[in-house]
């Protein structure tokens, strides 16, 4: 499906620069250490980047003002200096709030780093024009406007390579390094390296009762595994409590099981509407995407009319590229990495060319 990652060649050091190397031994030791470490993805708080240089606690709460924007229709909250504090999209439950900056990086599989002040959270109700006057919103926003409680991005990075295990009060491991799925041992020509169909309850290893009365029953061989849509269902559904469907065709509302089901469902707002599955149907206006949006791809001709991959927009990396996080078989789990194709939505890379639609839940 994608080319192999290129190996970086090591520079040859001549004897003429030995003195320089000795003088900079501390730097070299640090670089060698980076190569030797397993490359656990980091999430670091680096302070508040508010654009005004005044640091934390500088929000002019008494002078906040609301405005409306279109395409998609949304409400924007700004502080007294005009800085965006939050964005709420009509028909969506995800909200983007401005908070302390964090840096997301995955040194084992990419040099990309995303430093962002965006925190994406799930609201208890769907947003609509004038929602700022509703009691539910006032209560919710008062709780989360300055909160450092885990958001969707924090949840997502609790499943990358090297992420530490977390257990609930019942001893169930609900977070930690996740695989994509078990190895495909059938040996069929053209078959995938790893099997799909590992949902969030497979990772958990416990039965999950869906609202339609059915139960998701885990398979032992899929323990601690999340395929691409299973990863999104874990982050948005099991962790953030967005309603989940037991399948694509189950009765009721909620997030369907597959990438194709999610992309074609009536959930949320179609930020980049699906117009088709061919290369000519690649969206051109990706500047409308915002952190937390779900992005859908057409990677495999074997899936015919179905879209077959989903990820979540993380933001712009330090080089200005729009990055997404997803679970992929090549790296065997959730990643923002370059193995099997760089995780960029701009340019002409593998995933950029196969992007077909986007949704804001």
N, C-alpha and C positions, 0 to 999 in steps of 0.2 A: 504493500500500500504506500510505502514511503521509502525514500533512500536511507542508507545507513549514515549515522553521524560520522563526520570526518575526524580523524585523530590529529591532534595538534603536534607538530614536530618540535623537538627540543632544540634550542639554539646551541651552537658549539661555542664554548668559552675559550678564548685564547689565553696564553700565559701573560699577555700584556695587560690584562685587566685584573690580575690576581689581587693587587692592592685594593682596587675598587671593591672587589667582592668581599675582602676582609673587612673593609670599612663599613660595608652594608650587610654584614652577616645577620644582623637582627632581622632585616627585611627578608633575606633569603630564607631564614629559618621559618618565618611566618608563612611564606609562600609554600615551602615544603610541607608545613603542617596542614595547610589547606588541602594539599593533594592527598595527604595521608588520612585525613579525617573522612568519615563516611558521608559527609555532606548532608547533614540533617537540615531540613528547611527551617529557616529562621523567621520569626515574627518579632520585630523589635519596635517598641515605642520610642520615638525620637523627639518628642515634644510637640507642641502645637505650631503648625505652620498656618498662620492666619493671614498672611499677606501684608500685614501692617507692621511686623517686627515688634509688636507689643507683648507677645508671649501669651501664656495661658491666662484665662480669666478676663480677657479683654472684650468679651461680647457685650455690646450695648443692648442689653435685654429690654430696656425700657423704650428703645427706639426701633424695634424690629418692625418691618413692614412686609406686606404680602403683595405679590404681583402674579399675573397669569401669562403663560406662554402656550403656544400651540405646536402641533406636530411633534409629539402627541400633546394633547391638552394637559396642562399641569399647573400646579400652584408652587410658587417659589417664595421661600422665606429668606429675607436678607436682614443683616444687622444695620445699625445706624451708619456704618461706613460703606454700605452697599455690598458687603461680602455675603455670599450665599451661605446660609446656615442649614437649609434643608430643601429637598425637592420631593413633591408628592404628585403622582401621575393619576389622572382620572381613570378609574376602572382597575387600578392596581392596589395591592396590599404591601408591596415592598416600598420602603422609603429610604432615601439617601440622606444621611445627616453628616454634618461636618464636625469632626472631633480631632483628638490627638493623632498625629501622623504615625503610621506604622510602615515598616519595610518588610515586604515579603520576598524571600529569595530561596532558591533551590540549587545550591552550588554543585550538587552531584550531577545535574543534567542540563544546566543552563547558566549563562552569565547574566541573564536578565534579572533585574531587581525592580520591584514596583513599590515606590514610596507614595503613600496616599493618605489623605485626611478624610477619605470617604468611609463611612460606616453604614452598612446596608442592613436594615432591620425589617421585620415583618410586623405590620400593624394589625390590630385585632379586627378591623373592618376595612372594607374597600373604600378608597378615597373618591370623593366627588367634589365638585366646585362648592366652595363654602364650608368644606369640612373643618376648617380651623375654628369654626364657631361651635362645633359639636362637643358635648361633654366628654364623650369617650376619647376624643382626640386630645383635648386639653389635659386629661389625666395621663394618657399614654406619653405625650410629649414631655410633660413635666418629669416623668420617670426616666426617660431615655435621652433627653437633649444633651446632657453632660455625662452620660453613663459610659463606663469602660467594660461593661458586661459583654460577654462574647456575642458577636454578630455573625452574619452569614459567612463572612470571610474567615473569621476565627474558626468557625465550625469546619469550613472546607479544608483548612490547613492542619486540622487535627487528624487527617487521614493520609498525609503525604509520607514519602519514605523517611523513616526514622522518627516519626511522630510518636510521643510516649503514650502508653496505654492509659485510658481513664475508665474507671468502673463506677457504676451507680451503687445505691445502698443494697441492692439485691446481689451484688457481685458480678453483674453483667458488664462486660467490656463494651462500652458504647463508642469509644474512640481509640485511635491508635493506627499505626502503619497498616494500610489496606492494600491487598492485591486487587488486580482487575478481575481475575477469575482463574480457575484451575487450568493447567496445561491441557491442550487438546491432544490426546493420545491415540486418536483414531487413525492418524497417518494418511488421511485422505489428501489427494493432490489438490493444491489450492486452498486447503483448509486453513483456518485461522490458527495462530500460535496458541491463543488462550480462548477458552469458552466464554461466551457471553451469558446473560440471564442470571447474574448474581445480584439480587436485590438487597435492600438494607437489612431485611430480617435474616438473610443468609449470613451477612456479616455478624449480626448480633447472636445468631445461633438459637433464637427463640421464636416460637409461634407469634404471629402478629394478627390481631383481630381487626379486619376492615369493617367499615360502616355498613357494607352490603351483606354482612353476615358470614362472609367467607374468611378463611384463615390463610395467611401466608406461612407455609411450612418450610423451614430451612433445610438445605441439603448439607450434609457433613463435609462433602468435598469442596463446598463453596464458603466454608468458614472464613471470616475476616476478608471477604471479597466483595467488591462493588464494581459493577460495570458502569458505563458512563451515565446511564439514566438512573441506575441504582444509587450512584454517588449523589446525584442531584436530589433524589428522593430522600436520601439520608440527611443531607444538609437542610433542605427546605421543609421536608415533611417530618421525619422523626425528630430532628433537633429543633427546628423553628416552629413546628406544629402547623404547617400548611396542610390542608386536607389531602388525603391520598386515596386514589382509586386502586382497587385490587388488580385491575387490568386496563387495557385501553378501552374495552367495551363494557365495563361495569356500569351499573346504573348509578345515577347521581353525579355530583360535581367533584372536583378535586384534580390532583395531578396524576395523569395517566402513567402507565408503567414504562413505556418506551419513548425514545427520542421522537419517533414519528408521531406517536400519540400526543405527546406534549405539544409539538409544533402545530398540529392540526386541531387542537382542542379549543374550546371557547374560553379557556382560563386566561385571565389577565388581558394585556393590551399587546397587539401586534405592532411592535416598533418598526420592524422590517418585515412587512407582509410576505408570505410565501407566494411567489408567482410561478414557480416551476422548479424542476430538479436539474435542468441542463446547465452547462457552463454559462450560457447566455442569461441565465436567471440569477446570476450572482448579484447581490445588492451592491449599489455603488455609494449609497449615502450612510456609511457606517458611523459618521460623526454624530448621528442621532442616538447611538448607543450610550448607555451610562452604566456605571458599576452595578452589578447584581443582575443585569439582563441575562436571559438565557439565549444562547446562540446555537443554531442547528445547522448540520452539515450533511452533504451527500458525498460519501466517500467510496461506496462499493456498488458496482453495477449489478452485483448479485441480488441486492435488495430491491431492484426494479424501481417502483415509484415511491418507495419508502425513504424517508430521511433516516440516517443510521448513526448519528453521533450528536451529542449535546454537551455543552459546557456552560460556564458562567463567566461573564466579563468581570475582570479584576480591575483593570485600569491601564494607564500608560506606564511603561517602564522608563528607566532613567535615560534611555536612548530615544524615547518618543514613540515607541511602538505600542499598539493596543493589544493587551495580553488577556488571555482567558485561561481558566483552570478547568480541567476535566480529567476523567479516569480513562487511561488508554492502555491497550494491551502491550505495546512495545516497551513502555517503561514499567509495566505491571503495577498500575495503580494511579491515583490522583497525582497531577503534575501541572506545572507551568513550563515544563522543560522542552528541550529541542530533540529528544530522542524520538524518531519516527516522524519528525516534522516540527518546525518551530511553532510555538503557541501564539502566533501573531494573527490578528484579524486584518491588518493592513498589508500592503505589498502584494507579492505574487507567490507566496509560499504555499505549501500543500493545503493548510487549513484555510488560509485566506481565499484561495481559489475555489474551495468547496463549500464555503459559507452560502446558505440559501435563505435563512430567515432568522428573526430574533423576536423574543417575547419578554414583556415586563410583567411579572406576576403580581 
